[in-house]
Amino acid sequence: MRVAIRVRPGATRTRVGGTYGTALVVKVAARAVGGKATEAALAAVAAALGVRRREIRLVSGAMSRDKVVEVDGDVAELTRRIDELRGS
């Protein structure tokens, strides 16, 4: 399943939750240098969704705050967790 995320680098702590438009917000402590914020965001999303890091792939947005990721897993369970994280 594909999920749109909005990465906010330089946060005081890493956190997943809330929305920016239709995207899931991922705040990461890592700075946006050398792909560190992107990698931290992918790891944070994996942890928040209860999947392994290797089950998440970046589809688009490598150099952007707006990204699309592909998540492998049970679609119904992933949808439920994403809705909880968005506050829906």
N, C-alpha and C positions, 0 to 999 in steps of 0.2 A: 504494500500500500504506500502511496506517496503522500508526504506530509510537507507543507510549506512551513518554514521556520524563519524567525527574525532573530538574528544574533546581536546581542548587545555586549561587546567586549569591554573589559576594564571595570567590571562590577566588583563590589567588595566581596561577594561570594557567588559561587555558581548556583543557579536556580532555574528551574523550568516551570513556567506557568504564566497564564495571562494570554492576551491576544494583541496583535497589531494588525488591524484589518481582519483578514481571515487566517493569518499566520500565527503559529504557536511561538511565544516569546521564550528565548533561551538566553539568560544572562550568564556570562562567564567571566571569571577573574583574569583569564589570559588576555594579553594584548593582541591586537590584530597585526601581528608581525610574523612572517614566515609560515602562515597557515596554522599557527598555534591556537588561535581563537576558534577556527573551524574544527580542528581536531577535538578541542575541549567541548565544543557544542555537540558534536556527534557522540562523544562519550557521555555527556550529560543527558542527552535524549535517550540513549540506550538504557541508562540507569533508570530514568524516569518511567520508561515504558516496560521495564523488566525484561529486556532482551540483551543478548550479548552484543558487544561493539561490532563484531564482524557481521552481524545481521542488519547493519545500517550502512547504506552507501549514499554518497553525495551524488545527486543527479545533475544539479546545476547550482551556480552561484559561488564557485570557489573563491572568488575575490570580492564578493558582495555580502552585505549584511542579510540580504534576502536570499534564502537558499531553499532548495527542494531536496528532500531525502527520500530514499526508498527503504522501507522497513519490512523485513521478512517476519512472518508470524501469523497468528490467528487474527483475521481482520476484525471480527466482532470484539475480541478482547482489546486489541489495539485501539479501536474506535472508542470503546468505553473509557480507556485510560486517557486518551487524548481529550475527550470531552471533559473529564474530571480536571485535567491540567488547565484547560481553557477556562474553566469555571462555569461550564454550561450545565 
